[in-house]
Amino acid sequence: MKDCKKLNVVLVSVILVFALASAVLSFLLFSKREALSASSKKLAGALHEVSGALDADSGTATAAQVTPESLSASADQAAVDAALTKVKTQSRKIAQQRNDLASALHEIGRNSSAGTGSAADFKNVTKYPQQVTKTKQAVAKLKRDKDEAVRAKNRAESAAVRAKNAENAAVRAKNAAVAAQRRAEAERNRANAANVQLKGQLAGMKKLELKVKDYEERLGISGATLIAGSPEVLQRLTGKVTKVSEDYGYIAINLGAKSYYTQKIGNKDYNVKYNLDSNTKLLIVRGDKLIAEVQLDKVGDFESIAPIPVEKIGAIQTGDSVIWKSSK
């Protein structure tokens, strides 16, 4: 009996020890389970936040499918695997895009001599901010260089336009000078021709006077009767410039509608009118030099007005002689 009691005591003690050990292990397992559940929730939340960050401006919507609930311990394992696959796929795509962008930036920098660093530097998280700053500075420099090149091109084009305009102006000035020279030459030729005509008229008048004088001596009279307004009486016309107004562009002549030539026949004087009108053309002379040709504008009784030709302004003087211009 005593041996049975001892055995019972030992068995109860062993059972108590196992019960106590089971309680301790159960508590430890419960604590670990709670910690694991909390970690799982944190991991699920972190994956959701990462998916949301990857979704930003990427055109994807993975975060809506990778929620803490879809990754919880109570969720279906197949749904968890699908959600995790989506996160991995999205991560690989963005990583590949990052690598492609880094290679492109490196290639752009190499081709443009901007010195933006290697593709590995853009992929390296530690070196990335420095490379971004360096790239921005290089791009800003390229833009400044481009803008300066455009300004230089614009300045060159403006200078070329100014040079062309100056060349055109020089050609126009040259052409104008040649035209003015030709006009001056033509004016000289007309003046020379008028001088020749004037000398011929004066010579003709002189011969006519000699012939008239010869007839008068033969007939014993001072001359035949002249007809008013005829070329014969107009050839005897003489007058003077009494006023020159360059400001208003006219001259005054001491001849008018009632002016006349006094012809002496025998012992009598006959006044023969010149019959001047606004169609009468006169020559302004100084000595034997032709100064200008004018046409009467306003004809008074004994004074008339004639406009000064533009090219003769400043040439006519008060006191210059006036004679008739023959139509021949």
GUBALO-183530 format. One line per field, with one value per residue: residue in three letters; x, y, z of N, C-alpha, C in turn; residue number from 1. Coordinates in steps of 0.1 Angstrom, whole numbers, plus 2048, in hexadecimal, padded with zeros to 3 digits. Example, Ala and Ser with C-alpha at 12.3 -4.5 7.8 and 13.67 -1.06 7.14 Angstrom:
# GUBALO-183530
resn [ala|ser] .
n.xx [884|880] .
n.yy [7C7|7EA] .
n.zz [84E|847] .
ca.xx [87B|889] .
ca.yy [7D3|7F5] .
ca.zz [84E|847] .
c.xx [884|881] .
c.yy [7DF|800] .
c.zz [84E|84F] .
resi [1|2] .
END
This chain:
# GUBALO-183530
resn [met|lys|asp|cys|lys|lys|leu|asn|val|val|leu|val|ser|val|ile|leu|val|phe|ala|leu|ala|ser|ala|val|leu|ser|phe|leu|leu|phe|ser|lys|arg|glu|ala|leu|ser|ala|ser|ser|lys|lys|leu|ala|gly|ala|leu|his|glu|val|ser|gly|ala|leu|asp|ala|asp|ser|gly|thr|ala|thr|ala|ala|gln|val|thr|pro|glu|ser|leu|ser|ala|ser|ala|asp|gln|ala|ala|val|asp|ala|ala|leu|thr|lys|val|lys|thr|gln|ser|arg|lys|ile|ala|gln|gln|arg|asn|asp|leu|ala|ser|ala|leu|his|glu|ile|gly|arg|asn|ser|ser|ala|gly|thr|gly|ser|ala|ala|asp|phe|lys|asn|val|thr|lys|tyr|pro|gln|gln|val|thr|lys|thr|lys|gln|ala|val|ala|lys|leu|lys|arg|asp|lys|asp|glu|ala|val|arg|ala|lys|asn|arg|ala|glu|ser|ala|ala|val|arg|ala|lys|asn|ala|glu|asn|ala|ala|val|arg|ala|lys|asn|ala|ala|val|ala|ala|gln|arg|arg|ala|glu|ala|glu|arg|asn|arg|ala|asn|ala|ala|asn|val|gln|leu|lys|gly|gln|leu|ala|gly|met|lys|lys|leu|glu|leu|lys|val|lys|asp|tyr|glu|glu|arg|leu|gly|ile|ser|gly|ala|thr|leu|ile|ala|gly|ser|pro|glu|val|leu|gln|arg|leu|thr|gly|lys|val|thr|lys|val|ser|glu|asp|tyr|gly|tyr|ile|ala|ile|asn|leu|gly|ala|lys|ser|tyr|tyr|thr|gln|lys|ile|gly|asn|lys|asp|tyr|asn|val|lys|tyr|asn|leu|asp|ser|asn|thr|lys|leu|leu|ile|val|arg|gly|asp|lys|leu|ile|ala|glu|val|gln|leu|asp|lys|val|gly|asp|phe|glu|ser|ile|ala|pro|ile|pro|val|glu|lys|ile|gly|ala|ile|gln|thr|gly|asp|ser|val|ile|trp|lys|ser|ser|lys] .
n.xx [808|813|826|815|80A|820|826|810|812|829|821|80C|81B|82B|817|80E|825|826|80E|813|828|81C|80A|81B|828|812|80B|823|821|809|811|825|815|804|817|821|80A|806|81D|818|802|80D|820|80E|801|817|81D|806|808|820|817|804|815|824|80F|80A|806|80C|7FA|7F0|7DC|7E2|7E3|7C9|7C2|7D4|7D0|7D0|7BD|7BB|7D3|7D3|7D4|7BD|7B5|7AF|7C7|7CE|7C5|7D6|7EF|7EA|7E8|801|810|808|813|82F|831|82B|83F|856|851|852|86C|87A|872|87E|899|89A|895|8AB|8C0|8B9|8BC|8D7|8E0|8D7|8E5|8FF|8FF|8FA|90F|90C|914|906|90A|90D|8F7|8F4|8F8|8E0|8CF|8D6|8CC|8D7|8E8|8D7|8C8|8DD|8E4|8CD|8CC|8E4|8DD|8C8|8D5|8E6|8D4|8C8|8DE|8E2|8CA|8CF|8E5|8D9|8C5|8D6|8E3|8CD|8C7|8DF|8DD|8C6|8D0|8E4|8D4|8C5|8D9|8E1|8C9|8C9|8E1|8D9|8C4|8D2|8E2|8CF|8C5|8DC|8DD|8C5|8CB|8E0|8D4|8C2|8D4|8DF|8C8|8C3|8DA|8D6|8BE|8C9|8DB|8CA|8BC|8D1|8D6|8BE|8BF|8D5|8CC|8B7|8C6|8D4|8BE|8B5|8CB|8C9|8B0|8B6|8C9|8BA|8A7|8B8|8C1|8A8|8A2|8B6|8AE|895|89C|8AB|896|886|898|898|87E|879|86C|864|85D|848|825|81E|80E|7F8|800|80D|827|83C|839|83B|855|863|85F|868|871|872|87B|86A|866|86E|862|86B|861|846|847|846|84A|84A|842|848|835|815|7F2|7EC|804|81B|82C|83D|83B|84A|840|847|842|832|828|81F|80D|810|800|80C|7FB|7FB|7F4|7E8|7F3|80B|82D|84C|86F|888|8A5|8C8|8DD|8EC|8E5|8CF|8B8|89F|880|85F|83B|820|809|7F6|7E9|7EC|7E4|7FC|80E|819|816|82A|830|84C|861|867|882|890|88F|89E|8AF|8A6|8A8|8A0|89C|8A6|8A4|887|87A|868|85D|862|84D|859] .
n.yy [7F4|80B|80F|813|82B|83C|83A|846|85F|867|865|878|88F|88F|893|8AC|8BB|8B8|8C4|8DE|8E5|8E3|8F8|90E|90B|90E|929|936|92E|93C|956|959|954|96A|97E|977|97A|996|99F|995|9A4|9BD|9B9|9B4|9CD|9DD|9D2|9DA|9F6|9F9|9F0|A03|A1A|A12|A12|A2D|A45|A32|A25|A0E|9F7|9E7|9E9|9E9|9CF|9C2|9C1|9C5|9B4|9A1|994|989|970|962|962|954|93D|93B|953|964|95C|965|981|987|980|993|9AA|9A4|9A3|9BD|9CB|9C1|9CB|9E7|9E9|9E1|9F6|A0B|A04|A05|A21|A2B|A22|A30|A4B|A4B|A46|A5C|A70|A68|A6B|A86|A92|A99|A8E|A7D|A68|A44|A28|A16|A27|A36|A21|A1B|A1F|A2F|A40|A4C|A66|A79|A75|A7D|A98|AA0|A99|AAB|AC3|AC0|ABE|AD8|AE7|ADF|AE9|B04|B07|B01|B15|B2B|B25|B27|B42|B4D|B44|B52|B6C|B6C|B68|B7F|B92|B8A|B91|BAD|BB3|BAC|BBE|BD5|BD2|BD1|BEB|BF9|BF2|BFD|C18|C1B|C16|C2B|C41|C3D|C40|C5B|C67|C61|C70|C89|C8B|C89|CA1|CB4|CAF|CB8|CD2|CDB|CD6|CE9|D00|D00|D03|D1C|D2C|D29|D35|D4F|D56|D54|D68|D7E|D7D|D81|D9B|DA9|DA5|DB1|DCB|DD0|DCF|DE4|DF9|DF9|DFD|E14|E15|E0E|DF3|DD6|DD2|DC0|DA2|D9E|D88|D77|D60|D71|D89|D7F|D76|D8D|D92|D9C|D9B|D9E|D8C|D94|D8C|D73|D57|D3F|D31|D2E|D25|D33|D4C|D6E|D81|D9D|DA0|D9E|D98|DAF|DB9|DC4|DC8|DE3|DEF|E01|E13|E25|E46|E3E|E2D|E0C|DF8|DD7|DBB|DA0|D8C|D7A|D5C|D42|D2C|D33|D2E|D35|D3F|D41|D54|D5B|D71|D60|D47|D2D|D2B|D21|D11|D1D|D1D|D33|D39|D49|D65|D87|DAA|DB8|DA9|D88|D67|D4B|D28|D1A|D02|CE3|CD9|CEF|D01|D1A|D21|D35|D59|D7A|D93|D84|D7E|D7C|D69|D60|D3E|D2B|D16|D04] .
n.zz [800|808|7F4|7DE|7E5|7E4|7C9|7BD|7C7|7B9|79F|79F|7A3|78D|77A|781|77C|760|75A|763|752|73A|73C|73D|724|713|719|710|6F4|6EE|6F2|6DE|6C8|6C8|6C4|6AB|69C|69F|692|679|672|671|65C|647|647|640|626|619|61A|60C|5F3|5EE|5EB|5D5|5C3|5BF|5A7|594|585|58D|5A3|5B9|5D5|5DE|5DD|5EC|60A|62E|639|624|627|640|65B|65B|641|620|614|5FA|5F0|5FE|5F3|5D8|5DC|5E6|5CF|5BD|5C9|5C7|5AB|5A4|5B0|5A3|589|58E|597|580|56F|57C|579|55D|559|567|556|53F|547|54C|532|525|532|52B|50F|50C|518|532|54A|55E|56E|576|56C|581|596|597|59D|5B7|5D7|5EB|5DD|5CC|5D2|5CF|5B5|5A8|5AE|5A1|587|582|584|56E|559|55B|554|53A|52F|533|522|509|507|506|4EE|4DC|4E0|4D6|4BB|4B4|4B6|4A3|48C|48D|489|46F|461|466|458|43E|43A|43B|425|411|414|40C|3F1|3E8|3ED|3DC|3C3|3C3|3C3|3AA|39A|3A0|395|37B|376|37B|366|350|354|351|336|32B|332|324|30A|30A|30D|2F5|2E4|2ED|2E6|2CA|2C6|2CE|2BC|2A5|2A9|2A9|28E|282|28C|27F|265|264|26A|253|240|249|245|229|222|22E|246|269|26D|266|26D|28A|297|2B1|2CC|2BB|2AF|2A6|2B4|2CE|2CE|2D3|2ED|30D|32F|354|371|38E|3A8|3BE|3CF|3E2|3F7|3F2|3D9|3C0|3A5|39C|37F|36A|355|344|33C|32E|326|30D|2ED|2E0|2C0|2A7|28D|272|27C|291|2AF|2B7|2CC|2D2|2DF|2F3|2FA|310|323|33A|32E|323|31E|32C|32C|344|346|34A|340|326|32F|335|34F|359|350|34E|354|350|36B|37A|36A|36A|363|35D|369|372|380|385|38C|39D|38F|3A0|3A0|39B|3AF|3C1|3AD|39D|39B|3A7|38E|379|356|33F|325|307|302|2E6|2D4|2C3] .
ca.xx [800|81C|82C|80B|809|82C|825|805|818|833|819|805|825|82F|80C|80E|830|823|804|819|830|812|804|826|829|806|80D|82D|81B|7FF|818|82B|80B|800|822|821|7FE|809|827|811|7F9|817|825|803|7FF|822|81B|7FB|80E|829|80F|7FF|820|827|804|809|80A|811|7EF|7EC|7D4|7E5|7E0|7BB|7C0|7DD|7CB|7D4|7B4|7BE|7DF|7D1|7D5|7B0|7B2|7B1|7D5|7CF|7C3|7E2|7F9|7E7|7EB|810|815|806|81D|83C|831|82B|84D|85F|84F|857|87B|87E|870|889|8A5|89A|897|8B9|8C8|8B6|8C2|8E5|8E3|8D5|8F1|90B|8FE|8FA|91B|908|91A|8FC|90D|90A|8EA|8F4|8F7|8D2|8C8|8DB|8C3|8E0|8EE|8CC|8C5|8E8|8E4|8C2|8D1|8EE|8D6|8C0|8DF|8EB|8C9|8C7|8EA|8DF|8C0|8D5|8ED|8D0|8C0|8E1|8E5|8C2|8C9|8EA|8D8|8BE|8D9|8EA|8CA|8C2|8E5|8E0|8BE|8CE|8EA|8D2|8BD|8DC|8E6|8C4|8C5|8E7|8D9|8BB|8D2|8E8|8CA|8BD|8DE|8E0|8BD|8C4|8E4|8D0|8B6|8D1|8E1|8BF|8BA|8DC|8D4|8B3|8C4|8DE|8C4|8B0|8D0|8D6|8B2|8B5|8D5|8C4|8A6|8BC|8D0|8AF|8A2|8C2|8C0|89B|8A3|8BE|8A6|88B|8A3|8AE|889|882|8A0|894|870|878|863|86A|859|83A|81C|81E|801|7F7|801|813|835|844|83A|840|864|868|85B|872|86C|87B|876|869|865|870|85D|86E|859|839|84A|842|851|842|848|842|82D|808|7E9|7EC|811|81C|838|83B|840|84B|83E|848|842|828|82A|814|80F|80B|800|812|7F0|7FF|7EA|7ED|7FA|817|839|857|87C|890|8B3|8D1|8E7|8E9|8E3|8C1|8B6|894|874|853|82E|818|7FE|7EC|7ED|7E6|7E5|80A|816|814|81C|82E|836|85A|863|86E|890|896|88E|8AB|8B7|8A1|8AB|899|8A4|8A8|89C|87C|877|85D|863|85C|848|861] .
ca.yy [800|817|810|819|83A|843|83A|850|86D|86A|867|885|899|890|899|8BA|8C1|8B9|8CE|8EC|8E7|8E5|905|917|90A|914|938|93A|92D|946|963|958|955|978|986|973|980|9A4|9A0|992|9AF|9C8|9B6|9B6|9DB|9E2|9CF|9E3|A04|9F8|9EF|A11|A23|A0E|A15|A3B|A4A|A27|A20|A00|9F7|9DB|9EA|9E6|9C0|9BD|9C8|9BE|9A9|996|98D|984|961|95B|963|948|93D|93D|962|96A|95A|96D|98F|989|97F|9A0|9B4|9A1|9A7|9CB|9CF|9BE|9D5|9F4|9E8|9E1|A04|A13|A00|A0B|A2F|A2E|A20|A3B|A57|A49|A47|A6A|A78|A65|A71|A95|A96|AA0|A88|A7B|A5C|A37|A23|A10|A32|A39|A16|A1A|A27|A38|A4A|A52|A74|A80|A74|A85|AA6|AA1|A99|AB8|ACE|ABE|AC2|AE6|AED|ADC|AF2|B12|B07|B01|B22|B34|B22|B2D|B51|B50|B42|B5E|B78|B6A|B6A|B8E|B99|B88|B99|BBB|BB4|BAB|BCA|BE0|BCF|BD6|BFA|BFE|BF0|C07|C25|C1B|C18|C39|C4A|C3B|C47|C6A|C6B|C61|C7C|C95|C8B|C8D|CB0|CBB|CAE|CC0|CE0|CDD|CD8|CF6|D0B|D00|D09|D2A|D33|D29|D3F|D5D|D58|D56|D75|D87|D7E|D87|DA9|DAF|DA5|DBB|DD8|DD2|DD2|DF1|E03|DF8|E03|E21|E15|E07|DE5|DD3|DD0|DB3|D9D|D9B|D7A|D6F|D5D|D7C|D93|D78|D75|D99|D93|D9D|D9F|D9B|D86|D9F|D87|D64|D52|D31|D2B|D2A|D1F|D3A|D58|D79|D87|DAA|D9E|D99|D97|DBC|DBD|DC6|DCC|DF0|DEF|E0E|E13|E33|E4E|E3A|E21|E03|DEE|DCA|DB3|D92|D82|D6F|D55|D37|D21|D38|D29|D3F|D3B|D4A|D53|D64|D72|D56|D3B|D29|D28|D18|D13|D1E|D20|D3C|D34|D54|D70|D94|DB3|DBB|DA0|D7B|D5E|D3E|D1F|D17|CF3|CDE|CD7|CFD|D09|D1F|D24|D42|D65|D86|D9A|D7C|D82|D73|D6A|D56|D31|D27|D08|CFC] .
ca.zz [800|809|7E7|7D5|7E8|7DE|7BA|7BA|7C9|7AE|793|7A0|7A2|77F|772|785|775|752|758|764|746|72F|73D|739|715|70D|71A|706|6E7|6EC|6F0|6D1|6BE|6C8|6BE|69D|696|69E|687|66C|66F|66D|64F|63E|645|638|618|614|618|601|5E7|5EB|5E7|5C7|5BA|5BD|59A|58C|57D|592|5AE|5C1|5E3|5E1|5DE|5F6|616|63A|63A|61B|62B|64E|65D|658|633|618|611|5EB|5EE|603|5E9|5CD|5DF|5E6|5C1|5B7|5CE|5C1|59D|5A3|5B5|598|57E|591|598|572|56A|582|572|54F|55B|56B|54A|536|54C|54A|524|521|537|523|501|50D|520|53E|555|568|576|570|56E|58E|5A0|598|5A4|5C5|5DF|5F2|5D3|5C3|5D3|5CA|5A6|5A4|5AF|597|57A|581|580|560|550|55C|54C|52C|52B|531|516|4FE|506|501|4E0|4D5|4E0|4CC|4AE|4B1|4B4|495|482|48D|482|461|45C|465|44D|432|439|438|417|408|414|404|3E3|3E5|3EC|3CF|3B8|3C4|3BE|39B|394|3A1|38C|36D|375|379|359|347|356|34A|328|327|334|319|2FE|30B|30B|2E7|2DE|2F0|2DE|2BD|2C6|2CF|2AF|29B|2AC|2A4|27F|27F|28E|274|258|266|269|245|239|24D|23D|21B|220|235|252|275|26E|262|278|291|29B|2C0|2D0|2B0|2B3|2A3|2BF|2DA|2CE|2D8|2FB|317|33C|35F|37E|398|3B5|3C0|3DC|3E2|401|3EC|3CC|3B4|3A1|396|373|366|349|346|330|327|322|2FE|2E6|2D8|2B3|2A1|27E|26E|288|29B|2B8|2B8|2D7|2CE|2EB|2F2|2FC|31A|32B|343|326|31E|324|32B|330|34D|342|351|335|31B|335|338|35D|35B|347|357|34D|358|372|37B|361|36C|357|35A|372|372|389|380|396|39A|38E|3AC|39E|398|3BB|3C5|3A1|397|3A3|3A3|384|36D|34A|33B|316|303|2FE|2DA|2D4|2BA] .
c.xx [809|822|822|80A|814|82B|81A|80B|821|82B|812|80F|829|824|80C|819|82C|818|809|821|827|80C|80F|828|81E|807|817|828|811|806|81F|821|806|80B|823|815|800|813|821|808|802|81C|81A|800|80A|821|811|800|818|822|809|809|824|81C|804|80F|810|807|7EB|7E3|7D6|7E2|7D2|7B8|7C9|7DA|7D0|7CA|7B7|7CA|7DE|7D2|7C8|7AC|7B5|7C0|7D7|7CE|7D0|7ED|7F7|7EB|7FA|816|814|810|82B|83C|832|839|857|85E|855|866|881|87D|87B|896|8A6|89C|8A5|8C2|8C6|8BC|8D1|8E9|8E1|8E1|8FD|90B|8FE|906|917|90E|911|8FF|909|8FC|8E9|8F3|8E8|8CA|8CB|8D3|8CB|8E4|8E3|8CA|8D1|8E8|8D8|8C6|8DB|8E7|8CE|8CA|8E4|8E0|8C7|8D2|8E7|8D4|8C6|8DD|8E4|8CA|8CA|8E3|8D9|8C3|8D4|8E5|8CF|8C6|8DF|8E0|8C6|8CD|8E4|8D5|8C2|8D8|8E3|8CA|8C7|8E1|8DB|8C3|8D0|8E4|8CF|8C1|8DA|8DF|8C5|8C7|8E0|8D5|8BE|8CF|8DE|8C6|8BE|8D7|8D6|8BC|8C4|8DA|8C9|8B7|8CD|8D6|8BC|8BA|8D3|8CA|8B2|8BF|8D0|8B9|8AC|8C3|8C5|8A9|8AB|8C2|8B3|89C|8AB|8B6|89B|891|8A6|8A1|885|88A|89C|887|86F|86F|86A|866|84B|832|81C|810|801|7F7|808|822|83F|845|83F|84F|86B|865|867|86C|876|873|876|869|867|86B|860|866|84B|83B|845|84B|847|849|841|83C|820|800|7E9|7FA|813|82A|835|842|83F|84A|83D|84A|839|82D|81E|817|808|80C|806|807|7F5|7F4|7F0|7F4|807|823|844|864|882|89E|8BB|8DD|8E3|8E7|8D4|8C1|8AB|889|868|847|826|80C|7F3|7F1|7E5|7E7|7F3|813|810|81C|81F|834|844|85B|86B|87D|897|894|89C|8B4|8B3|8A4|8A2|8A2|8A8|89F|892|87A|86D|864|85B|858|850|86B] .
c.yy [80C|819|816|828|842|844|845|85E|871|86D|875|890|89B|897|8A8|8C2|8C3|8C3|8DC|8EF|8EA|8F3|910|917|910|924|93D|939|938|954|964|95A|963|981|984|97A|98F|9A7|99E|99E|9BB|9C6|9B8|9C5|9E2|9DF|9D7|9F1|A04|9F8|9FC|A1A|A1F|A12|A24|A3F|A3F|A21|A12|A02|9EB|9DC|9E7|9D7|9BB|9C5|9BF|9B2|99D|98E|988|975|95A|95B|956|948|93F|94C|969|969|963|97C|991|988|98D|9AA|9B1|9A5|9B6|9D1|9CD|9C8|9E2|9F4|9E8|9EF|A0D|A10|A06|A1A|A33|A2D|A2B|A48|A56|A4B|A55|A73|A75|A6B|A80|A9A|A9D|A9A|A85|A6E|A4F|A32|A1C|A1B|A36|A2E|A16|A24|A32|A44|A51|A61|A7D|A80|A7C|A94|AA9|AA2|AA6|AC3|ACC|AC2|AD1|AED|AEB|AE6|B00|B12|B08|B0F|B2C|B32|B28|B3C|B55|B4E|B4E|B6A|B78|B6D|B79|B96|B97|B90|BA8|BBD|BB4|BB8|BD5|BDE|BD4|BE5|C00|BFD|BFB|C15|C26|C1D|C26|C43|C49|C42|C56|C6F|C6B|C6D|C88|C96|C8F|C9C|CB8|CBB|CB7|CCF|CE4|CDF|CE5|D01|D0C|D07|D18|D32|D34|D34|D4D|D60|D5B|D64|D80|D89|D84|D96|DB0|DAF|DAF|DC9|DDB|DD6|DE0|DFC|E04|DFF|E10|E22|E0D|DF8|DE3|DD1|DC2|DAF|D99|D8C|D71|D6B|D69|D86|D8C|D77|D82|D9B|D93|DA1|D9C|D94|D90|D99|D78|D60|D43|D2A|D26|D25|D26|D46|D61|D7F|D93|DAA|D99|D99|DA4|DC1|DBC|DC9|DD9|DEF|DFD|E0D|E21|E3C|E4A|E2E|E19|DF9|DE1|DC0|DA5|D88|D77|D69|D4A|D2C|D26|D33|D33|D39|D45|D48|D5E|D65|D69|D48|D38|D25|D1E|D1B|D13|D20|D28|D35|D3E|D60|D7D|D9D|DB5|DB3|D92|D72|D51|D35|D1C|D07|CEF|CDE|CE4|D06|D0D|D24|D32|D4D|D71|D8E|D91|D80|D77|D74|D5F|D49|D2D|D19|CFF|CF4] .
c.zz [800|7FB|7DD|7D8|7E2|7CF|7B6|7BC|7BE|7A2|793|79E|794|777|775|77D|767|750|759|757|73A|72F|739|72A|70E|70E|710|6F8|6E4|6EA|6E2|6C6|6BD|6C1|6AF|696|695|693|679|668|66A|65F|644|63C|63D|62A|612|611|60D|5F3|5E3|5E6|5D8|5BE|5B6|5AF|591|583|581|59F|5B7|5D0|5E7|5E2|5E9|603|622|63C|631|61E|63A|64E|65A|649|62C|613|602|5E9|5F3|5F8|5DC|5CF|5E0|5D8|5BA|5BC|5C8|5B2|59B|5A6|5AA|58D|581|592|589|56C|570|57B|564|550|55E|55E|540|53A|54A|53B|51F|526|52F|515|501|514|52C|54B|561|570|56F|573|57C|599|5A2|59F|5B3|5CD|5E6|5E9|5CB|5C5|5CD|5BA|5A1|5A3|5A3|589|578|57D|572|556|54F|553|53D|527|529|524|509|4FC|501|4F2|4D7|4D5|4D6|4BE|4AA|4AF|4A6|48A|481|486|473|45A|45B|45A|440|42F|435|429|40D|408|40C|3F5|3DF|3E4|3DF|3C3|3B8|3BF|3AF|394|394|397|37E|36B|373|36B|34E|348|350|33B|323|328|328|30C|2FE|308|2FC|2E0|2E1|2E7|2CF|2BC|2C6|2C1|2A4|29D|2A7|295|27B|281|283|267|259|264|25A|23D|23D|246|22F|219|227|240|25D|276|26A|26E|27D|295|2AA|2C2|2C6|2B5|2B0|2AE|2CC|2DA|2D3|2E7|304|324|347|36A|388|3A6|3B5|3CE|3DC|3ED|3FB|3DE|3C0|3B1|39B|38A|36F|358|34C|33A|328|323|312|2FA|2DE|2CB|2AD|292|27A|27B|293|2A3|2B9|2C3|2D3|2DA|2E8|2F4|305|321|333|33B|321|326|322|330|339|349|34A|347|32A|321|339|347|35F|351|350|34E|356|35F|373|373|365|360|353|363|372|37C|382|38B|392|399|39B|3AB|39C|3A4|3C0|3B9|39C|3A0|39E|399|378|362|346|32C|313|2FF|2F1|2DB|2CB|2C2] .
resi [1|2|3|4|5|6|7|8|9|10|11|12|13|14|15|16|17|18|19|20|21|22|23|24|25|26|27|28|29|30|31|32|33|34|35|36|37|38|39|40|41|42|43|44|45|46|47|48|49|50|51|52|53|54|55|56|57|58|59|60|61|62|63|64|65|66|67|68|69|70|71|72|73|74|75|76|77|78|79|80|81|82|83|84|85|86|87|88|89|90|91|92|93|94|95|96|97|98|99|100|101|102|103|104|105|106|107|108|109|110|111|112|113|114|115|116|117|118|119|120|121|122|123|124|125|126|127|128|129|130|131|132|133|134|135|136|137|138|139|140|141|142|143|144|145|146|147|148|149|150|151|152|153|154|155|156|157|158|159|160|161|162|163|164|165|166|167|168|169|170|171|172|173|174|175|176|177|178|179|180|181|182|183|184|185|186|187|188|189|190|191|192|193|194|195|196|197|198|199|200|201|202|203|204|205|206|207|208|209|210|211|212|213|214|215|216|217|218|219|220|221|222|223|224|225|226|227|228|229|230|231|232|233|234|235|236|237|238|239|240|241|242|243|244|245|246|247|248|249|250|251|252|253|254|255|256|257|258|259|260|261|262|263|264|265|266|267|268|269|270|271|272|273|274|275|276|277|278|279|280|281|282|283|284|285|286|287|288|289|290|291|292|293|294|295|296|297|298|299|300|301|302|303|304|305|306|307|308|309|310|311|312|313|314|315|316|317|318|319|320|321|322|323|324|325|326|327|328] .
END
